[in-house]
Amino acid sequence: MLDAIGTVLPLAVALALSPLAIASVVLMLLSSKPRAASFAFLIGFVISIAVVSTAAFLLASVLPHSDDDTSISAPYLLLLLGIAAIVLAVRQWRARPKPGDELELPGWIAKVEGISTPSAFTLGAFFGGIKPKNLLLSVGLGVSVEATMISGGEAAIVLVAVAVVSSIPIMVPVVLSMVALERISGALDRLRDWMVRHNSAVVGVILLLVGVLLIGKALSTLGA
């Protein structure tokens, strides 16, 4: 199981680096009802990653396997995911604001500060495992865990653990806000601005690295 965790840890880190998700929870923490909305967002984020990665794991488990129970399809799935990640990386990088460009905030950003608790949960679920970058990573996570040939029980532990680890950048400001929200409000405001401004560049770099990682893993498995 530890080997499986080590295998998917880079994907967990990539899932954790979600600038707009972090910016969203920061906006909620600066709203009139910070704790309920931000906590709901966090729970939605974790559950979504766990559900999507589990679905990918179950799908990979029913695809063809060799006589020694090694997945035949996993390397090809990882290869396709890696190529898709690089294509998305190029699109994200090209969409980044150029120096001197005026920053145009997404329309939904203005609605986050007054978001309801159920809507915050839904938004967290969207950012967790449905938004293209994290959907790609969550599927790759499930396929990668299935390829390690651990038991179903161990796989469940790994997938839940990775989902929790992936939420740490969101969890930290939520936890800090419970004890010192007023003290950290200035830092949260600056963090939000930085995350929104550099979202495309950060996500583009992350997707490029993940794409190379997935393709390398696929090729090494095919060559084994």
N, C-alpha and C positions, 0 to 999 in steps of 0.2 A: 504493500500500500504506500509506503514511503517513496518507493521508486515512481509510482504513479503520480504522487503529489509533485515530486521533482520534475517530472515530465511536463506537467501542465502549469507549473508555477509561472513561466513567462506569459502564458495566456491570462492568468489571474492578474498579473501586473498590468497587462494591456487593457483588460476589462476595467481595472481600477482607475486608469487614466482616462476619464470621461469628462472633459472640461465643461460642457454645457450641463451635464448632470450636477457637477459640483457647483456651478454658477446658480443653477435652479434652487438647490437646497440652501445656498447662501441667501438668495432672495427671500425664501420662505422664513429663514431665521431673522430677517430684518423686517418681517411683516408684523401685523398686529396680533396674530396667533401663531407664533413661531414653532412652538414645540409640537403641537398636534400634527400640523401639516408636514413638518420636516421628518418626524418619526414615521408617518404614513408613507412618505416618499422613500425613506430608507427601507422599510419593510417590502414595499412594492419592488424596489430595485433588486433586493436579494432573492425574493421569491421568483421573479421573472427569470433571472439567470439560472436558478436551480431547475425550474420547470423546462426551459428550452434545452439546457444541456442534458437533462435526464431524457427528454424526448429524442435528442440526437443519439444518446447512448443506446436507447432501446431500439431505434431504427438501425443503427450500425450492428447491433447484436443479432438481428434477424437476417442480415445480408450474408452472402456466401462466405464460408470459412473453409480452411483447408483441413486435412485429416488431423493435424495437431492442434486444431482449434484456433489457428492464427487467422485473423481477418484478411480476406483477399481484397475486399473493397476499400478498407480504411485508407491505404496509401493513395488510392486514386481520389477518394473524397478529400483528403488533406491537400492533395495537389491542386484540385479544383478550388478549394477554399483559399489556398495560398495565392493562386492567380487572381481570384476575385478580390482578395485583400490588396494586392498591388494595383489593380485597376482603380479601386476606391481610393487608394493612397494618392494616385496621380490626380484624380478629380478633386480631392480635398486640398491638395497642395496648390492646385491652380485656382481654387476658390478663395485662397487666403487674401486678406486685405493687403494692398500694396502700401509702401511707405507714403504717408501723406493722405491716403484715402480716408474719407469720413466713415466712421464705424456705423453700419446700419444694423440695429438690433432686430432679431426676429420678432414678429408681431406677438407671439405668445409670451415673450419675456415680460411684457407689461402686465399680463394677467396673473403672473405667478404670485406676486405679493398678496393678492386677495384670494388665492386659491382655496377651495374647500378641502377638507380632509380626504373624502373619497376621490376627488380629482387629483389630489397630491399622490395618492396611492397609484392611481392609473398612470400618471406621468412618470412616477418612479419605475413602474413596470415597463413602460415604453422605453425609457433610457436603459434599463437593465438588460433586457434580452430581446427587444424588438427593433430598436433603432439599428440601421444597417451594420454599423461597425460592431456593436455588441452582439447582434444576432449572429454575425459571421464568427465571432470569437466564441460565443456560447456553443454553437454547433461544433466548431473545432474542438472545444473542450470535451464535449460528450464523445465525439469520435475518438479523440486521443486517449481518453480513459478506457474506452472499450477495447482499444488496440493493445492495452497493457495486459489484458487477459486476467484481471483481478476478479474476485467474486462480486456478485450483485450487491451484497451488503457492504463490502469495502468500497465499491464504486459509489454507492449512495453517500457514504461518509465523505469521500473525496470531493464529490460534486457539491455537497452542502458546504464543506469547509472552504472550497475555492470561491463559492458565491459570497460567503461571509468575508473572506480576505479581500475580494474584489470591491467590497463596499466600504473599506476602511477610510478612503479619502472623504466619503460622505458621512461616515459614522463619527469621525473625529470632531468636525464642527458641531454636529448635533449634540454630542456628549458635552463638549466644552460649553455650549450655549446653556446647558442646564445648571451650570455653576457660575458662569461669568459672562453672560450674554452682553451686557453693557460694555464691559472692558474690551471685548473682542470685536465689537460692531464695526469699528474703523478698519481693522484688518480684514474682516469679512467683506466689506465694501470694496476694498482694493483687490482682494482675491477674485471677487466676482468680475470686476472690470477686466482683469488680466485674462481670466479664463475665456470670457466672451470674445475678446479681441484676438486671442491667439488660438482659438478652437481649431480652425481649419489646418493650421500649420502643425499643431501638436498631434491631432488625429491623423494627419497625413503621414507624419514620421512614424507614429506607432503602427499604422497599418502596413507601411513598407517593411518595417522590421518583422512584424508578425507574418507577412506574406513570405518573406525570405525564410523565416523559421519553419513555417508549415511545408513549404516546398522542399527545404532541406531534409526535414523529417520524412516526407513522403519518398524522396529519392533514396535516402539511406535505407528505408524499409524495403523498397523494391529491389535494392541492390544486395540485400542481406541473403 
